[in-house]
Structure formats: structure tokens, C-alpha cells
Amino acid sequence: MTMTEPELKDGHIVAIAGPVVDVEFPVGHLPEINHALEFDLTVGGDQITVTAEVAQQIGDSRVRAISLKPTDGLTRGTKVRNLGRGIMV
């Protein structure tokens, strides 16, 4: 028997409250707690990549994550990538 990596699906932002973002993923593809998520944000004409860490699974295929950069200008519906691993520095 061989182990295969689970397929990582993208989600989208459904709520924003300061550095806290709620992200909805397809059913069966919820990231684990402490896994890293990434999304792109345009600030002053420059595109930056923001990393967030999953803090809680809140039900309905949603997670609550804490952003590691400011979320000014972030909108609902923004595509979010599940990195399938913890934050790396």
C-alpha cells in the first residue's frame, strides 16, 4: 500500500475582521489546524502575498485563520491557497 499526498484545493475568503479571516473550502478539503494559507492582496498598486495560519475549524467547511500581515484592502471572495504544511521561516 502506498501513501499519496492529499489533493489540496483552493478556498475563498468569506469574512474579514482585522487580522482574522474566515475561509471556506470545498467539502472534504479542510486544512488542518496550524497549517499555512496564502492569498494575494493588492496594496497601492503592488501585489503582495499574505500568509495566514489556521487557528480553528468552525464548521460548514470553514476555517478561521490569523493573517501575518495587515489585511487592508482584502475583499470577500479572494482566492486562498492551502499550502498543506505549517508556516516555514
MDAnalysis code that builds the backbone (N, CA, C; Angstrom):
import MDAnalysis as mda
import numpy as np

u = mda.Universe.empty(267, n_residues=89, atom_resindex=np.repeat(np.arange(89), 3), trajectory=True)
u.add_TopologyAttr("name", ["N", "CA", "C"] * 89)
u.add_TopologyAttr("resid", np.arange(1, 90))
u.add_TopologyAttr("resname", ["MET", "THR", "MET", "THR", "GLU", "PRO", "GLU", "LEU", "LYS", "ASP", "GLY", "HIS", "ILE", "VAL", "ALA", "ILE", "ALA", "GLY", "PRO", "VAL", "VAL", "ASP", "VAL", "GLU", "PHE", "PRO", "VAL", "GLY", "HIS", "LEU", "PRO", "GLU", "ILE", "ASN", "HIS", "ALA", "LEU", "GLU", "PHE", "ASP", "LEU", "THR", "VAL", "GLY", "GLY", "ASP", "GLN", "ILE", "THR", "VAL", "THR", "ALA", "GLU", "VAL", "ALA", "GLN", "GLN", "ILE", "GLY", "ASP", "SER", "ARG", "VAL", "ARG", "ALA", "ILE", "SER", "LEU", "LYS", "PRO", "THR", "ASP", "GLY", "LEU", "THR", "ARG", "GLY", "THR", "LYS", "VAL", "ARG", "ASN", "LEU", "GLY", "ARG", "GLY", "ILE", "MET", "VAL"])
u.atoms.positions = np.array([
    [0.844, -1.177, 0.000],
    [0.000, 0.000, 0.000],
    [0.890, 1.241, 0.000],
    [0.599, 2.168, -0.862],
    [1.394, 3.395, -0.924],
    [0.555, 4.563, -0.426],
    [1.218, 5.481, 0.224],
    [0.554, 6.687, 0.709],
    [0.665, 7.760, -0.365],
    [-0.412, 8.437, -0.635],
    [-0.384, 9.530, -1.588],
    [-0.704, 10.823, -0.855],
    [-0.159, 11.887, -1.367],
    [-0.434, 13.200, -0.792],
    [-1.880, 13.574, -1.090],
    [-2.586, 14.125, -0.109],
    [-3.962, 14.553, -0.378],
    [-3.964, 15.731, -1.348],
    [-4.972, 15.773, -2.183],
    [-5.092, 16.880, -3.132],
    [-5.502, 18.133, -2.366],
    [-4.770, 19.212, -2.566],
    [-5.049, 20.472, -1.878],
    [-5.909, 21.344, -2.781],
    [-7.073, 21.710, -2.296],
    [-7.997, 22.559, -3.052],
    [-7.940, 23.979, -2.517],
    [-8.172, 24.941, -3.407],
    [-8.227, 26.345, -3.020],
    [-9.576, 26.662, -2.381],
    [-9.571, 27.664, -1.514],
    [-10.795, 28.150, -0.902],
    [-10.974, 29.618, -1.223],
    [-11.931, 30.251, -0.560],
    [-12.124, 31.685, -0.747],
    [-12.548, 32.323, 0.578],
    [-12.205, 33.590, 0.718],
    [-12.485, 34.327, 1.944],
    [-13.972, 34.665, 2.010],
    [-14.573, 34.397, 3.186],
    [-15.992, 34.695, 3.369],
    [-16.231, 35.768, 4.433],
    [-15.232, 36.044, 5.283],
    [-15.381, 37.078, 6.313],
    [-14.005, 37.601, 6.710],
    [-13.973, 38.903, 7.045],
    [-12.723, 39.557, 7.441],
    [-13.009, 40.414, 8.675],
    [-12.216, 40.233, 9.726],
    [-12.341, 41.050, 10.936],
    [-10.933, 41.373, 11.412],
    [-10.353, 42.437, 10.861],
    [-8.971, 42.786, 11.190],
    [-8.046, 41.708, 10.662],
    [-7.176, 41.159, 11.500],
    [-6.241, 40.136, 11.032],
    [-6.868, 38.730, 10.954],
    [-8.128, 38.608, 11.387],
    [-8.810, 37.314, 11.391],
    [-9.637, 37.176, 10.121],
    [-9.421, 36.071, 9.404],
    [-10.183, 35.816, 8.178],
    [-10.823, 34.439, 8.255],
    [-12.061, 34.346, 7.782],
    [-12.746, 33.069, 7.672],
    [-12.681, 32.640, 6.218],
    [-12.289, 31.386, 5.998],
    [-12.082, 30.872, 4.645],
    [-12.913, 29.607, 4.461],
    [-13.626, 29.544, 3.343],
    [-14.440, 28.366, 3.021],
    [-13.721, 27.531, 1.973],
    [-13.670, 26.218, 2.206],
    [-13.036, 25.267, 1.297],
    [-14.073, 24.267, 0.796],
    [-13.787, 23.591, -0.319],
    [-14.706, 22.546, -0.783],
    [-14.841, 21.451, 0.287],
    [-15.995, 20.813, 0.315],
    [-16.253, 19.741, 1.283],
    [-15.178, 18.664, 1.165],
    [-14.624, 18.258, 2.310],
    [-13.606, 17.214, 2.340],
    [-12.182, 17.702, 2.130],
    [-11.982, 19.005, 1.985],
    [-10.640, 19.550, 1.736],
    [-10.278, 20.642, 2.742],
    [-10.754, 20.492, 3.967],
    [-10.477, 21.454, 5.023],
    [-9.033, 21.326, 5.507],
    [-8.278, 22.436, 5.556],
    [-6.904, 22.344, 6.067],
    [-6.898, 22.083, 7.569],
    [-5.820, 21.493, 8.049],
    [-5.686, 21.193, 9.466],
    [-5.295, 22.444, 10.249],
    [-5.532, 22.390, 11.541],
    [-5.136, 23.492, 12.422],
    [-3.613, 23.634, 12.365],
    [-3.130, 24.864, 12.381],
    [-1.718, 25.260, 12.296],
    [-1.137, 25.127, 10.896],
    [-1.940, 24.816, 9.886],
    [-1.435, 24.799, 8.513],
    [-1.453, 26.212, 7.947],
    [-0.577, 26.445, 6.986],
    [-0.437, 27.771, 6.377],
    [-1.371, 27.921, 5.178],
    [-1.896, 29.121, 5.039],
    [-2.698, 29.511, 3.882],
    [-2.037, 30.737, 3.268],
    [-2.216, 30.926, 1.965],
    [-1.676, 32.112, 1.287],
    [-2.744, 32.727, 0.401],
    [-2.719, 34.050, 0.324],
    [-3.578, 34.761, -0.620],
    [-2.853, 36.015, -1.071],
    [-3.244, 36.507, -2.241],
    [-2.613, 37.694, -2.821],
    [-3.495, 38.906, -2.578],
    [-2.836, 40.029, -2.325],
    [-3.504, 41.268, -1.981],
    [-2.815, 42.410, -2.716],
    [-3.591, 43.323, -3.268],
    [-3.012, 44.476, -3.961],
    [-3.093, 45.691, -3.044],
    [-1.937, 46.274, -2.746],
    [-1.854, 47.443, -1.878],
    [-1.067, 48.513, -2.606],
    [-1.686, 49.651, -2.857],
    [-1.005, 50.758, -3.516],
    [-0.457, 50.380, -4.884],
    [-1.152, 49.510, -5.592],
    [-0.704, 49.090, -6.912],
    [0.301, 47.950, -6.908],
    [0.784, 47.572, -5.726],
    [1.733, 46.461, -5.612],
    [1.010, 45.221, -5.104],
    [1.322, 44.077, -5.699],
    [0.726, 42.826, -5.252],
    [1.643, 42.160, -4.229],
    [1.075, 41.822, -3.067],
    [1.843, 41.140, -2.029],
    [1.165, 39.808, -1.709],
    [1.959, 38.854, -1.275],
    [1.429, 37.567, -0.849],
    [1.381, 37.562, 0.669],
    [0.205, 37.259, 1.199],
    [-0.018, 37.254, 2.644],
    [-0.155, 35.809, 3.106],
    [0.518, 35.474, 4.200],
    [0.409, 34.147, 4.797],
    [-0.465, 34.245, 6.038],
    [-1.286, 33.232, 6.231],
    [-2.136, 33.149, 7.418],
    [-2.029, 31.737, 7.978],
    [-2.329, 31.596, 9.264],
    [-2.269, 30.285, 9.911],
    [-3.651, 29.900, 10.404],
    [-4.060, 28.672, 10.102],
    [-5.362, 28.174, 10.539],
    [-5.353, 28.046, 12.062],
    [-6.310, 28.710, 12.707],
    [-6.401, 28.675, 14.166],
    [-7.559, 27.806, 14.645],
    [-8.592, 27.663, 13.787],
    [-9.789, 26.960, 14.240],
    [-10.583, 26.462, 13.040],
    [-11.170, 25.284, 13.159],
    [-12.128, 24.789, 12.172],
    [-13.500, 25.125, 12.735],
    [-14.277, 25.948, 12.010],
    [-15.513, 26.497, 12.580],
    [-16.778, 25.854, 12.029],
    [-16.642, 24.805, 11.233],
    [-17.813, 24.118, 10.695],
    [-18.208, 24.647, 9.335],
    [-19.113, 23.937, 8.656],
    [-19.597, 24.318, 7.321],
    [-18.451, 24.482, 6.326],
    [-17.424, 23.627, 6.420],
    [-16.257, 23.658, 5.530],
    [-15.492, 24.976, 5.618],
    [-15.476, 25.571, 6.802],
    [-14.793, 26.854, 7.007],
    [-13.747, 26.749, 8.105],
    [-12.703, 27.558, 7.942],
    [-11.679, 27.689, 8.974],
    [-11.516, 29.158, 9.322],
    [-11.029, 29.411, 10.519],
    [-10.686, 30.767, 10.952],
    [-9.169, 30.825, 11.007],
    [-8.598, 31.822, 10.339],
    [-7.141, 31.932, 10.248],
    [-6.697, 33.320, 10.686],
    [-5.458, 33.384, 11.147],
    [-4.859, 34.645, 11.585],
    [-3.823, 35.064, 10.551],
    [-4.000, 36.259, 10.000],
    [-3.090, 36.788, 8.990],
    [-1.807, 37.296, 9.646],
    [-0.684, 37.093, 8.970],
    [0.597, 37.554, 9.498],
    [1.007, 38.915, 8.945],
    [0.165, 39.500, 8.099],
    [0.378, 40.852, 7.570],
    [-0.958, 41.576, 7.625],
    [-0.953, 42.903, 7.496],
    [-2.220, 43.642, 7.505],
    [-3.147, 43.177, 6.368],
    [-4.448, 43.259, 6.631],
    [-5.436, 42.823, 5.641],
    [-6.155, 43.998, 4.979],
    [-5.590, 45.189, 5.085],
    [-6.205, 46.366, 4.463],
    [-6.373, 46.134, 2.970],
    [-7.575, 46.347, 2.461],
    [-7.840, 46.173, 1.038],
    [-8.284, 44.773, 0.661],
    [-8.304, 43.849, 1.609],
    [-8.730, 42.482, 1.340],
    [-10.249, 42.439, 1.158],
    [-10.727, 41.640, 0.211],
    [-12.159, 41.548, -0.047],
    [-12.634, 40.101, 0.049],
    [-13.920, 39.958, 0.347],
    [-14.515, 38.626, 0.352],
    [-14.456, 38.058, -1.056],
    [-14.279, 36.757, -1.135],
    [-14.195, 36.098, -2.434],
    [-12.769, 35.912, -2.924],
    [-11.796, 36.521, -2.241],
    [-10.391, 36.370, -2.638],
    [-9.987, 34.905, -2.545],
    [-9.302, 34.413, -3.568],
    [-8.848, 33.025, -3.612],
    [-7.756, 32.788, -2.577],
    [-7.849, 31.646, -1.877],
    [-6.895, 31.285, -0.823],
    [-6.296, 29.921, -1.147],
    [-4.962, 29.831, -1.063],
    [-4.266, 28.568, -1.331],
    [-3.948, 27.859, -0.016],
    [-4.265, 26.572, 0.052],
    [-3.906, 25.734, 1.194],
    [-2.527, 25.174, 0.892],
    [-1.525, 25.486, 1.717],
    [-0.168, 25.020, 1.473],
    [0.070, 23.596, 1.948],
    [-0.830, 23.058, 2.783],
    [-0.722, 21.687, 3.233],
    [0.417, 21.426, 4.203],
    [0.909, 22.472, 4.832],
    [2.025, 22.347, 5.784],
    [1.957, 23.548, 6.721],
    [2.749, 23.510, 7.753],
    [2.831, 24.616, 8.678],
    [3.615, 25.786, 8.094],
    [3.664, 26.874, 8.831],
    [4.423, 28.053, 8.401],
    [5.907, 27.751, 8.501],
    [6.650, 28.165, 7.483],
    [8.109, 27.968, 7.468],
    [8.785, 29.326, 7.478],
    [9.825, 29.465, 8.295],
    [10.572, 30.723, 8.350],
    [12.021, 30.465, 8.000],
])
